[in-house]
Amino acid sequence: MTDTPRSARDQLAALAADPAFPGPWPHARGALDDRAARAAAVLVLFGVLDQLPADHEAQHEAVSHDLDVLLLRRAATLRSHAGQVAFPGGRVESDEDVVAAALREAREETGLDVAGVDVLGTLATLPMPVSNHLVTPVVGWWSTPSPVGVVDAGESAYVFRTPVADLLDPAHRYTTVLRRGRATWRGPAWLLSVDGVEHLVWGFTAGVLDAMFTHLGWTEDWDRGRELELP
């Protein structure tokens, strides 16, 4: 294993500690009801996975072939964000902070051994009006990787680690277009194939990853005019 994953870890830690990041988050769809908004947290977990190297050669030297991020695909039967790719996460309980909530939810959803996670910091809270949550991304480094997978099929359909270099590959990047009446929202997205299954990463998850990669200087030029219409 090369030394570059450590460099990526250092850059991610610096990002989580940077008060200038993210600046304005991407525009959220709809308005948040501040009186009823609920706190939530997600775990943005990076690590290295030697047995699944990226197909793409990233331009940035910090992004090695085995640098990856943990994602899941929510069950199609859920009431909110059904079938969408997401970070592990969920609601913050009254007796815990955002870090504890993100780790607990990741353990419950993926079987992650949280003892192997180094928490690098938290990012600015992002409103998610569609489910009326205020979501705090918790950035982690997987110092001691452990097996992960679907724990409850009623919650998650897939759990997978995807190489960051493949997320940076312009061939996988799109702009999603969501039209509701007279309103139209556009945002970054990825179309990935993992073990023969296609996954569309868009919305909140794609917005966070896109903002992080851009701030880190990892983003490669891609065709923002290549659009995918959402149903």
GROMACS elastic network, one bead per residue, 0.5 to 0.9 nm:
[ bonds ]
;  ai    aj funct       b0    kb
    1     4     6  0.85620   500
    1     5     6  0.85076   500
    1    50     6  0.78271   500
    1    66     6  0.85528   500
    2     5     6  0.69794   500
    2     6     6  0.85344   500
    2    64     6  0.78325   500
    3     6     6  0.56423   500
    3     7     6  0.68668   500
    3    62     6  0.88396   500
    3    64     6  0.88851   500
    4     8     6  0.63344   500
    4     9     6  0.86543   500
    4    61     6  0.70674   500
    4    62     6  0.51158   500
    4    63     6  0.67766   500
    4    64     6  0.60474   500
    4    67     6  0.88415   500
    5     9     6  0.61745   500
    5    10     6  0.86753   500
    5    47     6  0.77163   500
    5    48     6  0.70047   500
    5    62     6  0.65255   500
    5    63     6  0.68999   500
    5    64     6  0.62956   500
    5    66     6  0.79257   500
    5    67     6  0.63065   500
    6    10     6  0.62603   500
    6    11     6  0.86520   500
    6    62     6  0.82046   500
    7    10     6  0.51210   500
    7    11     6  0.62782   500
    7    12     6  0.86650   500
    7    61     6  0.87949   500
    7    62     6  0.56597   500
    7    63     6  0.84790   500
    8    11     6  0.50746   500
    8    12     6  0.61454   500
    8    13     6  0.85849   500
    8    61     6  0.89283   500
    8    62     6  0.51132   500
    8    63     6  0.65344   500
    8    64     6  0.84829   500
    8    67     6  0.81592   500
    9    12     6  0.51464   500
    9    13     6  0.61670   500
    9    14     6  0.86218   500
    9    46     6  0.80905   500
    9    47     6  0.82743   500
    9    62     6  0.88487   500
    9   120     6  0.85425   500
    9   140     6  0.89682   500
    9   141     6  0.67771   500
   10    13     6  0.51105   500
   10    14     6  0.61966   500
   10    15     6  0.85984   500
   11    14     6  0.50723   500
   11    15     6  0.61300   500
   11    16     6  0.87095   500
   11    62     6  0.84052   500
   11   216     6  0.71521   500
   12    16     6  0.62569   500
   12    17     6  0.86983   500
   12    46     6  0.88791   500
   12   120     6  0.73664   500
   12   121     6  0.89348   500
   12   139     6  0.76634   500
   12   140     6  0.85511   500
   12   141     6  0.85752   500
   12   212     6  0.85703   500
   12   216     6  0.78702   500
   13    16     6  0.51901   500
   13    17     6  0.63859   500
   13    18     6  0.87154   500
   13   119     6  0.87495   500
   13   120     6  0.50485   500
   13   121     6  0.67884   500
   13   139     6  0.79113   500
   13   140     6  0.85156   500
   13   141     6  0.88317   500
   14    17     6  0.51117   500
   14    18     6  0.60704   500
   14   120     6  0.84116   500
   14   121     6  0.89377   500
   15    18     6  0.50850   500
   15    19     6  0.84873   500
   15    20     6  0.89207   500
   15    21     6  0.69633   500
   15    22     6  0.88655   500
   15   121     6  0.86086   500
   15   123     6  0.84234   500
   15   212     6  0.78553   500
   15   215     6  0.78829   500
   15   216     6  0.73337   500
   16    19     6  0.81427   500
   16    21     6  0.78138   500
   16   120     6  0.65371   500
   16   121     6  0.50189   500
   16   122     6  0.56704   500
   16   123     6  0.57805   500
   16   124     6  0.89635   500
   16   138     6  0.84870   500
   16   139     6  0.68516   500
   17    20     6  0.89326   500
   17    21     6  0.84222   500
   17   120     6  0.81789   500
   17   121     6  0.65245   500
   17   122     6  0.77382   500
   17   123     6  0.81264   500
   18    21     6  0.55987   500
   18    22     6  0.84023   500
   18   123     6  0.88122   500
   19    22     6  0.78864   500
   19    23     6  0.85351   500
   19   123     6  0.89462   500
   19   124     6  0.87897   500
   20    23     6  0.59483   500
   21    24     6  0.84152   500
   21   123     6  0.76690   500
   21   124     6  0.77506   500
   21   211     6  0.87744   500
   21   212     6  0.84935   500
   21   215     6  0.74907   500
   22    25     6  0.62707   500
   22   123     6  0.76796   500
   22   124     6  0.71090   500
   22   211     6  0.68981   500
   22   212     6  0.77261   500
   22   215     6  0.76396   500
   23   124     6  0.88175   500
   24    27     6  0.80611   500
   25    28     6  0.79925   500
   25   124     6  0.85840   500
   25   126     6  0.69734   500
   25   127     6  0.89887   500
   25   207     6  0.80969   500
   25   208     6  0.82802   500
   25   211     6  0.78948   500
   26   187     6  0.81998   500
   26   204     6  0.88752   500
   26   207     6  0.65925   500
   26   208     6  0.85102   500
   26   211     6  0.82089   500
   27    30     6  0.89733   500
   27   185     6  0.88143   500
   28    31     6  0.76571   500
   28    32     6  0.89985   500
   28   126     6  0.84403   500
   28   127     6  0.68144   500
   28   128     6  0.65568   500
   28   129     6  0.69449   500
   28   130     6  0.87227   500
   28   185     6  0.89857   500
   28   203     6  0.89863   500
   28   204     6  0.84462   500
   29   128     6  0.76474   500
   29   129     6  0.64958   500
   29   130     6  0.69901   500
   29   185     6  0.72449   500
   30   128     6  0.84674   500
   30   129     6  0.56629   500
   30   130     6  0.68126   500
   31   127     6  0.86534   500
   31   128     6  0.85432   500
   31   129     6  0.54894   500
   31   130     6  0.81752   500
   31   132     6  0.85042   500
   32    35     6  0.87958   500
   32    36     6  0.85758   500
   32    37     6  0.69732   500
   32   127     6  0.68206   500
   32   128     6  0.71547   500
   32   130     6  0.79908   500
   32   131     6  0.87580   500
   32   132     6  0.57764   500
   32   133     6  0.78179   500
   32   134     6  0.86465   500
   33    36     6  0.56410   500
   33    37     6  0.57648   500
   33   129     6  0.74819   500
   33   132     6  0.65080   500
   33   133     6  0.89184   500
   34    37     6  0.51335   500
   34    38     6  0.86595   500
   34   132     6  0.82783   500
   35    38     6  0.89712   500
   36   132     6  0.73278   500
   36   133     6  0.86518   500
   37   127     6  0.88132   500
   37   129     6  0.84671   500
   37   131     6  0.86275   500
   37   132     6  0.50875   500
   37   133     6  0.51878   500
   37   134     6  0.64888   500
   38    91     6  0.72849   500
   38    92     6  0.79664   500
   38   132     6  0.65943   500
   38   134     6  0.60091   500
   38   135     6  0.84452   500
   39    90     6  0.86532   500
   39    91     6  0.59862   500
   39    92     6  0.55378   500
   39    93     6  0.83403   500
   39    98     6  0.81776   500
   39   133     6  0.57298   500
   39   135     6  0.60968   500
   39   136     6  0.78922   500
   40    89     6  0.73625   500
   40    90     6  0.53142   500
   40    93     6  0.85790   500
   40    98     6  0.70700   500
   40   101     6  0.76655   500
   40   102     6  0.81096   500
   40   133     6  0.62790   500
   40   134     6  0.59114   500
   40   136     6  0.63316   500
   40   137     6  0.87791   500
   41    88     6  0.86530   500
   41    89     6  0.55402   500
   41    90     6  0.56794   500
   41    91     6  0.64018   500
   41    92     6  0.65095   500
   41    97     6  0.89532   500
   41    98     6  0.54788   500
   41    99     6  0.73623   500
   41   100     6  0.89016   500
   41   101     6  0.62454   500
   41   102     6  0.51475   500
   41   103     6  0.89497   500
   41   105     6  0.85904   500
   41   125     6  0.87351   500
   41   134     6  0.81316   500
   41   135     6  0.51073   500
   41   137     6  0.57375   500
   41   138     6  0.68980   500
   42    86     6  0.86692   500
   42    87     6  0.58415   500
   42    88     6  0.55716   500
   42    90     6  0.64152   500
   42    91     6  0.88649   500
   42    98     6  0.82595   500
   42    99     6  0.85573   500
   42   101     6  0.79556   500
   42   103     6  0.81961   500
   42   105     6  0.79375   500
   42   106     6  0.80011   500
   42   135     6  0.71230   500
   42   136     6  0.64070   500
   42   138     6  0.59511   500
   42   139     6  0.85602   500
   43    70     6  0.85685   500
   43    87     6  0.60342   500
   43    88     6  0.56286   500
   43    89     6  0.60314   500
   43    99     6  0.82137   500
   43   101     6  0.89557   500
   43   102     6  0.51783   500
   43   103     6  0.67544   500
   43   105     6  0.83894   500
   43   106     6  0.68517   500
   43   136     6  0.87783   500
   43   137     6  0.60270   500
   43   139     6  0.61041   500
   43   140     6  0.67921   500
   44    69     6  0.71691   500
   44    70     6  0.71069   500
   44    71     6  0.83353   500
   44    87     6  0.62003   500
   44    88     6  0.76963   500
   44   102     6  0.89394   500
   44   137     6  0.64240   500
   44   138     6  0.58451   500
   44   140     6  0.60164   500
   44   141     6  0.85568   500
   44   209     6  0.87687   500
   45    68     6  0.83562   500
   45    69     6  0.55493   500
   45    70     6  0.56031   500
   45    71     6  0.84265   500
   45    87     6  0.82592   500
   45    88     6  0.88550   500
   45   117     6  0.81520   500
   45   119     6  0.88542   500
   45   138     6  0.81178   500
   45   139     6  0.60363   500
   45   141     6  0.57012   500
   45   142     6  0.65473   500
   46    67     6  0.70507   500
   46    68     6  0.55559   500
   46    70     6  0.66232   500
   46   139     6  0.78943   500
   46   140     6  0.62173   500
   46   141     6  0.50418   500
   46   142     6  0.59563   500
   46   161     6  0.89561   500
   46   164     6  0.87270   500
   47    66     6  0.80164   500
   47    67     6  0.57078   500
   47    68     6  0.54739   500
   47    69     6  0.64325   500
   47    70     6  0.82858   500
   47   140     6  0.84596   500
   47   141     6  0.56186   500
   47   143     6  0.68927   500
   47   144     6  0.86697   500
   47   145     6  0.75314   500
   48    64     6  0.85891   500
   48    65     6  0.85487   500
   48    68     6  0.56981   500
   48    69     6  0.83763   500
   48   142     6  0.75458   500
   48   143     6  0.85761   500
   48   145     6  0.80834   500
   48   163     6  0.85280   500
   49    52     6  0.59421   500
   49    53     6  0.70741   500
   49    65     6  0.87419   500
   49    66     6  0.50850   500
   49    67     6  0.66368   500
   49    68     6  0.67713   500
   49   145     6  0.82185   500
   49   161     6  0.81653   500
   49   163     6  0.82720   500
   50    53     6  0.59929   500
   50    65     6  0.80948   500
   50    66     6  0.53371   500
   50    67     6  0.85005   500
   51    66     6  0.79317   500
   52    65     6  0.84087   500
   52    66     6  0.67706   500
   52   161     6  0.86147   500
   52   162     6  0.82157   500
   52   163     6  0.75479   500
   53    56     6  0.88667   500
   53    64     6  0.85882   500
   53    67     6  0.79866   500
   53    68     6  0.87575   500
   53   163     6  0.67100   500
   53   165     6  0.88994   500
   54    57     6  0.73281   500
   54    58     6  0.88350   500
   54    64     6  0.83500   500
   54    66     6  0.65111   500
   54    67     6  0.82645   500
   54    68     6  0.86736   500
   54   162     6  0.81760   500
   54   163     6  0.53266   500
   54   164     6  0.75814   500
   54   165     6  0.59063   500
   54   166     6  0.57628   500
   55    65     6  0.78072   500
   55   163     6  0.84998   500
   55   165     6  0.77068   500
   55   166     6  0.64699   500
   55   169     6  0.89371   500
   56    65     6  0.77801   500
   56   163     6  0.89559   500
   56   165     6  0.57477   500
   56   166     6  0.54398   500
   56   167     6  0.88055   500
   56   168     6  0.80888   500
   56   169     6  0.61464   500
   57    60     6  0.89533   500
   57    63     6  0.87215   500
   57    64     6  0.81861   500
   57    65     6  0.71259   500
   57   165     6  0.65303   500
   57   166     6  0.81435   500
   57   169     6  0.80940   500
   58    61     6  0.73852   500
   58    62     6  0.87314   500
   58    63     6  0.61731   500
   58    64     6  0.73291   500
   58    65     6  0.77930   500
   58   164     6  0.85048   500
   58   165     6  0.51290   500
   58   166     6  0.78840   500
   58   168     6  0.68323   500
   58   169     6  0.73046   500
   58   218     6  0.82282   500
   58   220     6  0.82452   500
   59    62     6  0.88093   500
   59    63     6  0.77894   500
   59   165     6  0.85988   500
   59   168     6  0.87826   500
   59   218     6  0.75879   500
   59   219     6  0.86731   500
   59   220     6  0.73044   500
   60    63     6  0.57376   500
   60    64     6  0.85122   500
   60   217     6  0.77139   500
   60   218     6  0.57032   500
   60   219     6  0.83652   500
   60   220     6  0.86489   500
   61    64     6  0.70571   500
   61   218     6  0.89037   500
   62    67     6  0.89732   500
   62   218     6  0.83020   500
   63    66     6  0.81127   500
   63    67     6  0.62753   500
   63   164     6  0.71374   500
   63   165     6  0.64074   500
   63   218     6  0.77531   500
   64    67     6  0.54434   500
   64    68     6  0.89202   500
   64   163     6  0.89050   500
   64   164     6  0.83325   500
   64   165     6  0.72678   500
   65    68     6  0.83655   500
   65   163     6  0.70659   500
   65   164     6  0.79991   500
   65   165     6  0.65163   500
   65   166     6  0.88420   500
   66   163     6  0.63813   500
   66   164     6  0.80694   500
   66   165     6  0.83569   500
   67   162     6  0.84795   500
   67   163     6  0.57149   500
   67   164     6  0.58103   500
   67   165     6  0.73923   500
   68   161     6  0.61096   500
   68   162     6  0.52790   500
   68   165     6  0.78801   500
   69   160     6  0.85076   500
   69   161     6  0.54862   500
   69   162     6  0.56137   500
   69   163     6  0.65167   500
   69   164     6  0.64972   500
   70    87     6  0.69313   500
   70    88     6  0.79091   500
   70   159     6  0.76438   500
   70   160     6  0.60458   500
   70   162     6  0.66362   500
   71    85     6  0.67649   500
   71    86     6  0.57856   500
   71    87     6  0.50234   500
   71    88     6  0.67084   500
   71   158     6  0.84624   500
   71   159     6  0.60542   500
   71   160     6  0.55147   500
   71   161     6  0.60350   500
   71   162     6  0.73958   500
   72    84     6  0.83343   500
   72    85     6  0.55549   500
   72    86     6  0.54520   500
   72    87     6  0.61629   500
   72    88     6  0.66177   500
   72   109     6  0.85934   500
   72   110     6  0.80861   500
   72   149     6  0.89012   500
   72   150     6  0.85168   500
   72   156     6  0.67269   500
   72   157     6  0.75411   500
   72   158     6  0.54446   500
   72   160     6  0.59535   500
   72   161     6  0.83691   500
   73    76     6  0.87272   500
   73    82     6  0.85043   500
   73    83     6  0.59919   500
   73    84     6  0.54716   500
   73    86     6  0.60463   500
   73    87     6  0.85103   500
   73   155     6  0.88077   500
   73   156     6  0.56989   500
   73   157     6  0.55427   500
   73   158     6  0.50451   500
   73   159     6  0.64495   500
   73   160     6  0.84587   500
   73   199     6  0.79429   500
   74    77     6  0.84539   500
   74    78     6  0.73678   500
   74    81     6  0.72471   500
   74    82     6  0.57505   500
   74    84     6  0.54407   500
   74    85     6  0.62193   500
   74    86     6  0.70488   500
   74   153     6  0.89235   500
   74   154     6  0.85405   500
   74   155     6  0.59831   500
   74   157     6  0.57058   500
   74   158     6  0.72761   500
   74   159     6  0.89231   500
   75    78     6  0.58064   500
   75    81     6  0.88068   500
   75    82     6  0.58116   500
   75    83     6  0.52372   500
   75    84     6  0.79043   500
   75   153     6  0.67906   500
   75   154     6  0.59516   500
   75   155     6  0.51790   500
   75   158     6  0.81054   500
   76    79     6  0.85141   500
   76    81     6  0.84427   500
   76    84     6  0.80287   500
   76   154     6  0.84318   500
   76   155     6  0.85675   500
   76   156     6  0.82839   500
   76   157     6  0.75858   500
   77    80     6  0.88633   500
   77    82     6  0.62048   500
   77    83     6  0.77477   500
   77   154     6  0.70554   500
   77   155     6  0.81186   500
   78    81     6  0.70737   500
   78    83     6  0.78146   500
   78   154     6  0.75022   500
   78   155     6  0.69838   500
   79    82     6  0.62967   500
   80   130     6  0.84315   500
   80   131     6  0.68707   500
   81    84     6  0.56334   500
   81    85     6  0.86056   500
   81    86     6  0.88451   500
   81   130     6  0.88204   500
   81   131     6  0.83310   500
   82    85     6  0.89052   500
   83   156     6  0.84050   500
   83   157     6  0.77971   500
   84   199     6  0.83893   500
   84   200     6  0.75031   500
   84   201     6  0.73049   500
   84   202     6  0.79606   500
   84   203     6  0.88134   500
   85   158     6  0.88154   500
   85   199     6  0.70450   500
   85   200     6  0.67618   500
   85   201     6  0.54685   500
   85   202     6  0.74539   500
   85   205     6  0.73289   500
   85   206     6  0.89657   500
   86    89     6  0.82606   500
   86   201     6  0.76060   500
   86   202     6  0.87123   500
   86   204     6  0.79355   500
   86   205     6  0.56013   500
   86   206     6  0.85900   500
   87   106     6  0.84241   500
   87   137     6  0.89229   500
   87   205     6  0.66741   500
   88   102     6  0.72324   500
   88   103     6  0.85057   500
   88   105     6  0.63440   500
   88   107     6  0.85112   500
   88   108     6  0.89382   500
   88   109     6  0.66330   500
   88   110     6  0.75395   500
   89   101     6  0.73716   500
   89   102     6  0.51907   500
   89   103     6  0.77615   500
   89   104     6  0.80331   500
   89   106     6  0.58890   500
   89   109     6  0.79868   500
   89   137     6  0.88721   500
   90   101     6  0.71745   500
   90   102     6  0.69260   500
   90   104     6  0.89004   500
   90   105     6  0.60039   500
   90   106     6  0.86369   500
   90   135     6  0.85807   500
   91    98     6  0.88160   500
   91   101     6  0.70464   500
   91   102     6  0.84877   500
   91   105     6  0.83070   500
   91   133     6  0.83219   500
   91   135     6  0.85423   500
   92    95     6  0.82819   500
   92    96     6  0.65895   500
   92    97     6  0.67664   500
   92    98     6  0.61814   500
   92   100     6  0.82428   500
   92   101     6  0.52516   500
   92   102     6  0.79558   500
   93    96     6  0.56311   500
   93    97     6  0.77614   500
   93    98     6  0.88298   500
   93   101     6  0.70341   500
   94    97     6  0.80988   500
   96    99     6  0.80278   500
   96   100     6  0.58551   500
   96   101     6  0.63358   500
   97   100     6  0.54356   500
   97   101     6  0.62007   500
   97   102     6  0.87420   500
   98   101     6  0.50154   500
   98   102     6  0.60890   500
   98   103     6  0.86233   500
   98   122     6  0.85479   500
   98   135     6  0.89012   500
   98   136     6  0.68215   500
   98   137     6  0.84446   500
   98   138     6  0.75274   500
   99   102     6  0.52349   500
   99   103     6  0.62755   500
   99   104     6  0.85391   500
   99   119     6  0.79338   500
   99   121     6  0.85694   500
   99   122     6  0.79128   500
   99   136     6  0.88207   500
   99   137     6  0.88497   500
   99   138     6  0.63073   500
  100   103     6  0.52813   500
  100   104     6  0.60019   500
  100   105     6  0.85263   500
  101   104     6  0.51012   500
  101   105     6  0.60219   500
  101   106     6  0.84486   500
  102   105     6  0.52975   500
  102   106     6  0.61025   500
  102   107     6  0.86338   500
  102   136     6  0.88010   500
  102   137     6  0.81661   500
  102   138     6  0.67930   500
  103   106     6  0.51017   500
  103   107     6  0.61748   500
  103   108     6  0.86335   500
  103   112     6  0.84756   500
  103   114     6  0.62889   500
  103   117     6  0.86565   500
  103   138     6  0.87952   500
  104   107     6  0.51715   500
  104   108     6  0.61947   500
  104   109     6  0.85953   500
  104   114     6  0.80487   500
  105   108     6  0.50250   500
  105   109     6  0.59335   500
  105   110     6  0.83008   500
  106   109     6  0.52047   500
  106   110     6  0.57112   500
  106   111     6  0.70869   500
  106   112     6  0.61634   500
  106   113     6  0.88153   500
  106   114     6  0.79981   500
  107   110     6  0.55641   500
  107   113     6  0.64701   500
  107   114     6  0.66627   500
  107   148     6  0.89037   500
  108   111     6  0.58685   500
  108   112     6  0.76937   500
  108   151     6  0.69988   500
  108   152     6  0.83579   500
  109   112     6  0.79764   500
  109   148     6  0.89940   500
  109   149     6  0.81069   500
  109   150     6  0.67143   500
  109   151     6  0.57080   500
  109   152     6  0.68813   500
  109   155     6  0.72382   500
  109   156     6  0.70548   500
  109   159     6  0.85399   500
  110   147     6  0.86649   500
  110   148     6  0.52024   500
  110   149     6  0.50661   500
  110   150     6  0.55364   500
  110   151     6  0.57418   500
  110   152     6  0.85291   500
  110   156     6  0.84450   500
  110   159     6  0.65602   500
  111   114     6  0.88532   500
  111   146     6  0.85217   500
  111   147     6  0.73317   500
  111   148     6  0.52679   500
  111   149     6  0.63944   500
  111   150     6  0.75357   500
  111   151     6  0.63143   500
  112   115     6  0.87061   500
  112   116     6  0.84870   500
  112   117     6  0.89728   500
  112   145     6  0.84407   500
  112   146     6  0.63621   500
  112   147     6  0.68302   500
  112   148     6  0.55624   500
  112   149     6  0.82914   500
  113   116     6  0.59894   500
  113   117     6  0.76882   500
  113   144     6  0.86721   500
  113   145     6  0.79360   500
  113   146     6  0.60386   500
  113   147     6  0.80366   500
  113   148     6  0.84358   500
  114   117     6  0.52260   500
  114   118     6  0.84933   500
  114   142     6  0.87416   500
  114   146     6  0.88257   500
  115   118     6  0.80923   500
  115   144     6  0.79754   500
  116   141     6  0.84967   500
  116   142     6  0.60232   500
  116   143     6  0.55377   500
  116   145     6  0.62741   500
  116   146     6  0.74497   500
  117   140     6  0.62513   500
  117   141     6  0.56717   500
  117   143     6  0.57473   500
  117   144     6  0.68117   500
  117   145     6  0.80152   500
  118   139     6  0.87700   500
  118   140     6  0.55551   500
  118   141     6  0.50893   500
  118   142     6  0.64074   500
  118   143     6  0.64090   500
  118   144     6  0.89593   500
  119   122     6  0.83421   500
  119   138     6  0.73175   500
  119   139     6  0.61603   500
  119   141     6  0.64036   500
  119   142     6  0.88250   500
  120   138     6  0.77532   500
  120   139     6  0.55077   500
  120   140     6  0.52568   500
  120   141     6  0.68312   500
  121   137     6  0.88088   500
  121   138     6  0.60550   500
  121   139     6  0.55004   500
  121   140     6  0.72536   500
  122   125     6  0.85476   500
  122   136     6  0.68724   500
  122   137     6  0.58135   500
  122   139     6  0.57670   500
  122   140     6  0.88315   500
  123   126     6  0.86787   500
  123   136     6  0.63363   500
  123   137     6  0.54118   500
  123   138     6  0.64151   500
  123   139     6  0.73878   500
  124   135     6  0.85955   500
  124   136     6  0.63077   500
  124   137     6  0.73045   500
  125   134     6  0.61891   500
  125   135     6  0.53276   500
  125   137     6  0.70021   500
  126   133     6  0.83817   500
  126   134     6  0.56742   500
  126   135     6  0.51285   500
  126   136     6  0.62926   500
  126   137     6  0.81298   500
  126   204     6  0.87532   500
  127   132     6  0.74439   500
  127   133     6  0.60702   500
  127   135     6  0.61538   500
  127   136     6  0.88758   500
  128   131     6  0.60442   500
  128   132     6  0.56792   500
  128   133     6  0.51490   500
  128   134     6  0.60644   500
  128   135     6  0.69026   500
  128   204     6  0.76210   500
  129   133     6  0.64086   500
  129   134     6  0.82347   500
  130   133     6  0.80125   500
  137   208     6  0.82485   500
  141   144     6  0.88236   500
  142   145     6  0.56112   500
  142   146     6  0.86298   500
  145   148     6  0.89559   500
  148   151     6  0.85359   500
  148   159     6  0.70617   500
  148   160     6  0.78311   500
  149   158     6  0.72143   500
  149   159     6  0.51505   500
  149   160     6  0.72816   500
  150   153     6  0.63711   500
  150   155     6  0.83689   500
  150   156     6  0.60706   500
  150   157     6  0.67273   500
  150   158     6  0.60229   500
  150   159     6  0.57405   500
  151   154     6  0.88989   500
  151   155     6  0.80982   500
  151   156     6  0.75564   500
  152   155     6  0.54308   500
  152   156     6  0.62792   500
  152   157     6  0.83469   500
  153   156     6  0.51897   500
  153   157     6  0.57210   500
  153   158     6  0.84449   500
  154   157     6  0.76490   500
  156   159     6  0.72024   500
  160   194     6  0.77568   500
  161   194     6  0.88076   500
  162   165     6  0.87124   500
  162   166     6  0.74621   500
  162   167     6  0.78059   500
  162   192     6  0.86852   500
  162   194     6  0.76828   500
  163   166     6  0.54232   500
  163   167     6  0.67583   500
  164   168     6  0.63717   500
  164   169     6  0.87741   500
  165   168     6  0.50135   500
  165   169     6  0.63161   500
  166   170     6  0.85140   500
  166   171     6  0.87392   500
  166   172     6  0.73421   500
  166   192     6  0.82966   500
  167   170     6  0.79574   500
  167   172     6  0.67262   500
  167   173     6  0.75320   500
  167   190     6  0.69453   500
  167   191     6  0.89099   500
  167   192     6  0.81233   500
  168   171     6  0.86078   500
  168   172     6  0.77516   500
  168   173     6  0.78256   500
  168   213     6  0.82357   500
  168   218     6  0.73764   500
  168   219     6  0.59724   500
  168   220     6  0.61239   500
  168   221     6  0.89016   500
  168   222     6  0.88621   500
  169   172     6  0.57265   500
  169   173     6  0.70504   500
  169   219     6  0.87625   500
  169   220     6  0.71992   500
  169   221     6  0.89381   500
  169   222     6  0.81287   500
  170   173     6  0.52256   500
  170   174     6  0.83939   500
  170   220     6  0.67560   500
  170   221     6  0.67234   500
  170   223     6  0.72077   500
  171   174     6  0.84485   500
  171   190     6  0.89831   500
  171   191     6  0.88777   500
  171   222     6  0.77463   500
  171   223     6  0.87497   500
  172   189     6  0.83313   500
  172   190     6  0.53728   500
  172   191     6  0.53855   500
  172   192     6  0.64644   500
  173   188     6  0.74245   500
  173   189     6  0.58519   500
  173   191     6  0.66191   500
  173   192     6  0.89761   500
  173   222     6  0.67795   500
  173   223     6  0.75049   500
  173   224     6  0.79700   500
  173   226     6  0.80537   500
  174   187     6  0.84548   500
  174   188     6  0.61272   500
  174   189     6  0.50244   500
  174   190     6  0.58175   500
  174   191     6  0.74036   500
  174   222     6  0.82641   500
  174   223     6  0.72629   500
  174   224     6  0.63619   500
  174   225     6  0.77279   500
  174   226     6  0.54496   500
  174   227     6  0.55936   500
  174   228     6  0.66282   500
  175   186     6  0.63496   500
  175   187     6  0.54076   500
  175   189     6  0.55486   500
  175   190     6  0.82230   500
  175   202     6  0.86217   500
  175   223     6  0.85026   500
  175   224     6  0.58279   500
  175   225     6  0.69086   500
  175   226     6  0.60906   500
  175   228     6  0.61060   500
  175   229     6  0.85957   500
  176   185     6  0.80008   500
  176   186     6  0.54716   500
  176   187     6  0.53967   500
  176   188     6  0.62646   500
  176   189     6  0.60959   500
  176   190     6  0.89923   500
  176   202     6  0.71251   500
  176   203     6  0.84461   500
  176   226     6  0.86140   500
  176   227     6  0.55682   500
  176   229     6  0.58538   500
  176   230     6  0.65941   500
  177   184     6  0.68856   500
  177   185     6  0.57801   500
  177   187     6  0.69687   500
  177   227     6  0.66629   500
  177   228     6  0.59900   500
  177   230     6  0.58769   500
  178   183     6  0.83138   500
  178   184     6  0.56343   500
  178   185     6  0.51619   500
  178   186     6  0.64529   500
  178   187     6  0.87427   500
  178   228     6  0.87876   500
  178   229     6  0.63035   500
  178   230     6  0.52536   500
  178   231     6  0.72825   500
  179   182     6  0.72546   500
  179   183     6  0.58519   500
  179   185     6  0.65308   500
  179   186     6  0.89052   500
  179   229     6  0.82131   500
  179   230     6  0.76726   500
  179   231     6  0.81959   500
  180   183     6  0.53340   500
  180   184     6  0.63830   500
  180   185     6  0.85706   500
  181   184     6  0.79757   500
  186   227     6  0.87981   500
  187   202     6  0.72287   500
  187   203     6  0.67840   500
  187   206     6  0.79364   500
  187   207     6  0.71062   500
  188   201     6  0.85514   500
  188   202     6  0.63577   500
  188   203     6  0.75384   500
  188   206     6  0.59952   500
  188   207     6  0.63377   500
  188   210     6  0.69155   500
  188   224     6  0.80422   500
  189   200     6  0.70386   500
  189   201     6  0.53714   500
  189   203     6  0.74692   500
  189   205     6  0.88823   500
  189   206     6  0.55949   500
  189   207     6  0.79724   500
  189   210     6  0.84417   500
  189   228     6  0.86620   500
  190   199     6  0.80231   500
  190   200     6  0.57701   500
  190   201     6  0.50190   500
  190   202     6  0.66964   500
  190   206     6  0.74129   500
  191   198     6  0.68337   500
  191   199     6  0.58119   500
  191   201     6  0.63880   500
  191   202     6  0.88216   500
  192   197     6  0.80483   500
  192   198     6  0.54952   500
  192   199     6  0.51775   500
  192   200     6  0.64242   500
  192   201     6  0.77999   500
  193   196     6  0.56964   500
  193   197     6  0.52490   500
  193   199     6  0.61775   500
  193   200     6  0.89062   500
  194   197     6  0.52127   500
  194   198     6  0.63933   500
  194   199     6  0.74284   500
  195   198     6  0.84483   500
  201   204     6  0.89447   500
  201   205     6  0.67946   500
  201   206     6  0.57299   500
  202   205     6  0.60768   500
  202   207     6  0.71573   500
  203   206     6  0.54801   500
  203   207     6  0.60484   500
  203   208     6  0.87364   500
  204   207     6  0.50817   500
  204   208     6  0.62577   500
  204   209     6  0.87348   500
  205   208     6  0.53551   500
  205   209     6  0.63402   500
  205   210     6  0.85480   500
  206   209     6  0.51796   500
  206   210     6  0.58642   500
  206   211     6  0.84379   500
  207   210     6  0.51516   500
  207   211     6  0.60777   500
  207   212     6  0.85560   500
  208   211     6  0.52457   500
  208   212     6  0.61670   500
  208   213     6  0.86293   500
  209   212     6  0.51214   500
  209   213     6  0.60519   500
  209   214     6  0.84554   500
  210   213     6  0.52566   500
  210   214     6  0.60526   500
  210   215     6  0.85831   500
  210   219     6  0.78161   500
  211   214     6  0.52037   500
  211   215     6  0.61474   500
  211   216     6  0.85672   500
  212   215     6  0.52529   500
  212   216     6  0.61045   500
  212   217     6  0.85867   500
  212   218     6  0.85278   500
  212   219     6  0.89868   500
  213   216     6  0.51188   500
  213   217     6  0.61481   500
  213   218     6  0.50431   500
  213   219     6  0.53754   500
  214   217     6  0.51544   500
  214   218     6  0.60544   500
  214   219     6  0.52162   500
  214   220     6  0.87004   500
  215   218     6  0.76888   500
  215   219     6  0.84336   500
  216   219     6  0.78447   500
  217   220     6  0.84030   500
  219   222     6  0.85301   500
  221   224     6  0.89645   500
  222   225     6  0.88404   500
  222   226     6  0.89082   500
  223   226     6  0.57277   500
  223   227     6  0.89924   500
  224   227     6  0.73063   500
